[in-house]
Amino acid sequence: MESNDAISAFAALAQETRLAVFRALVRAEPAGIAAGDLARDLGVPANTMSAHLSVLARAGLVSSRRDSRSIIYRAEITRLREVIVFLAADCCGGNADLCAPLVADLMPCCDEERFHA
């Protein structure tokens, strides 16, 4: 990831509603959420939600697909991984023991039981 790509992602997430939107989309993976449902769930007007989703999409953090009359939005997990790796690429000078707590903090989201429930 280039610095400018990371800056774009950070700028998109540096706003309270957009951060909440992105986190909601991450929780909704892999199904995604219809834009209208997302707006209702977060208490954001539809036109405002559209603007926030556009900013996130330009940063490569979300994608969309049409499903009948709805637009379903999904978090771009690959992009999230790229941002996290960008931040941690030089973690602790390559000392794996020092980076272990960071990796451990990321692992609860990937608990095997969640995927088989």
C-alpha positions as protocol buffer text, in pm:
chain_id: "A"
residue {
  index: 1
  type: MET
  ca { x: 0 y: 0 z: 0 }
}
residue {
  index: 2
  type: GLU
  ca { x: 126 y: 344 z: -89 }
}
residue {
  index: 3
  type: SER
  ca { x: 124 y: 625 z: 167 }
}
residue {
  index: 4
  type: ASN
  ca { x: -137 y: 819 z: -31 }
}
residue {
  index: 5
  type: ASP
  ca { x: -372 y: 518 z: -29 }
}
residue {
  index: 6
  type: ALA
  ca { x: -332 y: 487 z: 347 }
}
residue {
  index: 7
  type: ILE
  ca { x: -392 y: 859 z: 393 }
}
residue {
  index: 8
  type: SER
  ca { x: -711 y: 832 z: 185 }
}
residue {
  index: 9
  type: ALA
  ca { x: -836 y: 544 z: 401 }
}
residue {
  index: 10
  type: PHE
  ca { x: -750 y: 724 z: 725 }
}
residue {
  index: 11
  type: ALA
  ca { x: -916 y: 1044 z: 605 }
}
residue {
  index: 12
  type: ALA
  ca { x: -1233 y: 853 z: 514 }
}
residue {
  index: 13
  type: LEU
  ca { x: -1245 y: 693 z: 858 }
}
residue {
  index: 14
  type: ALA
  ca { x: -1161 y: 1015 z: 1043 }
}
residue {
  index: 15
  type: GLN
  ca { x: -1525 y: 1110 z: 1085 }
}
residue {
  index: 16
  type: GLU
  ca { x: -1756 y: 963 z: 1349 }
}
residue {
  index: 17
  type: THR
  ca { x: -2043 y: 852 z: 1124 }
}
residue {
  index: 18
  type: ARG
  ca { x: -1817 y: 705 z: 856 }
}
residue {
  index: 19
  type: LEU
  ca { x: -1624 y: 513 z: 1118 }
}
residue {
  index: 20
  type: ALA
  ca { x: -1953 y: 378 z: 1259 }
}
residue {
  index: 21
  type: VAL
  ca { x: -2067 y: 285 z: 907 }
}
residue {
  index: 22
  type: PHE
  ca { x: -1746 y: 100 z: 831 }
}
residue {
  index: 23
  type: ARG
  ca { x: -1753 y: -87 z: 1162 }
}
residue {
  index: 24
  type: ALA
  ca { x: -2116 y: -187 z: 1101 }
}
residue {
  index: 25
  type: LEU
  ca { x: -2023 y: -315 z: 756 }
}
residue {
  index: 26
  type: VAL
  ca { x: -1731 y: -515 z: 898 }
}
residue {
  index: 27
  type: ARG
  ca { x: -1970 y: -676 z: 1147 }
}
residue {
  index: 28
  type: ALA
  ca { x: -2211 y: -757 z: 863 }
}
residue {
  index: 29
  type: GLU
  ca { x: -1957 y: -946 z: 656 }
}
residue {
  index: 30
  type: PRO
  ca { x: -1996 y: -1134 z: 432 }
}
residue {
  index: 31
  type: ALA
  ca { x: -2362 y: -1056 z: 360 }
}
residue {
  index: 32
  type: GLY
  ca { x: -2338 y: -678 z: 368 }
}
residue {
  index: 33
  type: ILE
  ca { x: -2621 y: -435 z: 445 }
}
residue {
  index: 34
  type: ALA
  ca { x: -2865 y: -246 z: 227 }
}
residue {
  index: 35
  type: ALA
  ca { x: -2795 y: 127 z: 230 }
}
residue {
  index: 36
  type: GLY
  ca { x: -3144 y: 206 z: 363 }
}
residue {
  index: 37
  type: ASP
  ca { x: -3112 y: -43 z: 647 }
}
residue {
  index: 38
  type: LEU
  ca { x: -2772 y: 94 z: 735 }
}
residue {
  index: 39
  type: ALA
  ca { x: -2909 y: 449 z: 745 }
}
residue {
  index: 40
  type: ARG
  ca { x: -3201 y: 341 z: 965 }
}
residue {
  index: 41
  type: ASP
  ca { x: -2982 y: 134 z: 1200 }
}
residue {
  index: 42
  type: LEU
  ca { x: -2741 y: 424 z: 1253 }
}
residue {
  index: 43
  type: GLY
  ca { x: -3009 y: 696 z: 1260 }
}
residue {
  index: 44
  type: VAL
  ca { x: -2861 y: 882 z: 964 }
}
residue {
  index: 45
  type: PRO
  ca { x: -3070 y: 1045 z: 689 }
}
residue {
  index: 46
  type: ALA
  ca { x: -3053 y: 851 z: 361 }
}
residue {
  index: 47
  type: ASN
  ca { x: -2892 y: 1133 z: 162 }
}
residue {
  index: 48
  type: THR
  ca { x: -2628 y: 1183 z: 431 }
}
residue {
  index: 49
  type: MET
  ca { x: -2561 y: 807 z: 439 }
}
residue {
  index: 50
  type: SER
  ca { x: -2514 y: 812 z: 63 }
}
residue {
  index: 51
  type: ALA
  ca { x: -2250 y: 1084 z: 94 }
}
residue {
  index: 52
  type: HIS
  ca { x: -2066 y: 892 z: 367 }
}
residue {
  index: 53
  type: LEU
  ca { x: -2074 y: 570 z: 166 }
}
residue {
  index: 54
  type: SER
  ca { x: -1937 y: 756 z: -136 }
}
residue {
  index: 55
  type: VAL
  ca { x: -1638 y: 881 z: 66 }
}
residue {
  index: 56
  type: LEU
  ca { x: -1571 y: 529 z: 195 }
}
residue {
  index: 57
  type: ALA
  ca { x: -1604 y: 384 z: -156 }
}
residue {
  index: 58
  type: ARG
  ca { x: -1358 y: 637 z: -303 }
}
residue {
  index: 59
  type: ALA
  ca { x: -1110 y: 529 z: -35 }
}
residue {
  index: 60
  type: GLY
  ca { x: -1160 y: 166 z: -139 }
}
residue {
  index: 61
  type: LEU
  ca { x: -1303 y: 70 z: 199 }
}
residue {
  index: 62
  type: VAL
  ca { x: -1650 y: -34 z: 79 }
}
residue {
  index: 63
  type: SER
  ca { x: -1802 y: -184 z: -231 }
}
residue {
  index: 64
  type: SER
  ca { x: -2162 y: -209 z: -347 }
}
residue {
  index: 65
  type: ARG
  ca { x: -2384 y: -424 z: -560 }
}
residue {
  index: 66
  type: ARG
  ca { x: -2740 y: -387 z: -673 }
}
residue {
  index: 67
  type: ASP
  ca { x: -2989 y: -640 z: -539 }
}
residue {
  index: 68
  type: SER
  ca { x: -3326 y: -571 z: -700 }
}
residue {
  index: 69
  type: ARG
  ca { x: -3415 y: -221 z: -580 }
}
residue {
  index: 70
  type: SER
  ca { x: -3159 y: -210 z: -299 }
}
residue {
  index: 71
  type: ILE
  ca { x: -2789 y: -136 z: -303 }
}
residue {
  index: 72
  type: ILE
  ca { x: -2599 y: -370 z: -73 }
}
residue {
  index: 73
  type: TYR
  ca { x: -2277 y: -236 z: 76 }
}
residue {
  index: 74
  type: ARG
  ca { x: -1991 y: -449 z: 203 }
}
residue {
  index: 75
  type: ALA
  ca { x: -1668 y: -369 z: 382 }
}
residue {
  index: 76
  type: GLU
  ca { x: -1360 y: -432 z: 170 }
}
residue {
  index: 77
  type: ILE
  ca { x: -1178 y: -661 z: 411 }
}
residue {
  index: 78
  type: THR
  ca { x: -878 y: -685 z: 181 }
}
residue {
  index: 79
  type: ARG
  ca { x: -839 y: -307 z: 201 }
}
residue {
  index: 80
  type: LEU
  ca { x: -877 y: -319 z: 580 }
}
residue {
  index: 81
  type: ARG
  ca { x: -599 y: -579 z: 591 }
}
residue {
  index: 82
  type: GLU
  ca { x: -380 y: -359 z: 371 }
}
residue {
  index: 83
  type: VAL
  ca { x: -432 y: -61 z: 605 }
}
residue {
  index: 84
  type: ILE
  ca { x: -352 y: -268 z: 914 }
}
residue {
  index: 85
  type: VAL
  ca { x: -44 y: -418 z: 750 }
}
residue {
  index: 86
  type: PHE
  ca { x: 66 y: -70 z: 639 }
}
residue {
  index: 87
  type: LEU
  ca { x: 49 y: 49 z: 1000 }
}
residue {
  index: 88
  type: ALA
  ca { x: 223 y: -255 z: 1144 }
}
residue {
  index: 89
  type: ALA
  ca { x: 472 y: -328 z: 864 }
}
residue {
  index: 90
  type: ASP
  ca { x: 770 y: -212 z: 1068 }
}
residue {
  index: 91
  type: CYS
  ca { x: 626 y: -334 z: 1397 }
}
residue {
  index: 92
  type: CYS
  ca { x: 885 y: -364 z: 1668 }
}
residue {
  index: 93
  type: GLY
  ca { x: 1179 y: -386 z: 1431 }
}
residue {
  index: 94
  type: GLY
  ca { x: 1080 y: -734 z: 1319 }
}
residue {
  index: 95
  type: ASN
  ca { x: 1080 y: -878 z: 1671 }
}
residue {
  index: 96
  type: ALA
  ca { x: 787 y: -1121 z: 1658 }
}
residue {
  index: 97
  type: ASP
  ca { x: 761 y: -1143 z: 2037 }
}
residue {
  index: 98
  type: LEU
  ca { x: 695 y: -770 z: 2062 }
}
residue {
  index: 99
  type: CYS
  ca { x: 428 y: -785 z: 1790 }
}
residue {
  index: 100
  type: ALA
  ca { x: 255 y: -1090 z: 1939 }
}
residue {
  index: 101
  type: PRO
  ca { x: 15 y: -881 z: 2155 }
}
residue {
  index: 102
  type: LEU
  ca { x: -103 y: -692 z: 1846 }
}
residue {
  index: 103
  type: VAL
  ca { x: -169 y: -1016 z: 1660 }
}
residue {
  index: 104
  type: ALA
  ca { x: -345 y: -1162 z: 1965 }
}
residue {
  index: 105
  type: ASP
  ca { x: -572 y: -856 z: 1989 }
}
residue {
  index: 106
  type: LEU
  ca { x: -678 y: -908 z: 1627 }
}
residue {
  index: 107
  type: MET
  ca { x: -752 y: -1279 z: 1665 }
}
residue {
  index: 108
  type: PRO
  ca { x: -1079 y: -1278 z: 1868 }
}
residue {
  index: 109
  type: CYS
  ca { x: -1267 y: -1161 z: 1560 }
}
residue {
  index: 110
  type: CYS
  ca { x: -1153 y: -1472 z: 1380 }
}
residue {
  index: 111
  type: ASP
  ca { x: -1262 y: -1725 z: 1641 }
}
residue {
  index: 112
  type: GLU
  ca { x: -1347 y: -2051 z: 1459 }
}
residue {
  index: 113
  type: GLU
  ca { x: -1675 y: -2089 z: 1652 }
}
residue {
  index: 114
  type: ARG
  ca { x: -1811 y: -1767 z: 1498 }
}
residue {
  index: 115
  type: PHE
  ca { x: -1763 y: -1908 z: 1150 }
}
residue {
  index: 116
  type: HIS
  ca { x: -1946 y: -2233 z: 1227 }
}
residue {
  index: 117
  type: ALA
  ca { x: -2235 y: -2095 z: 1434 }
}
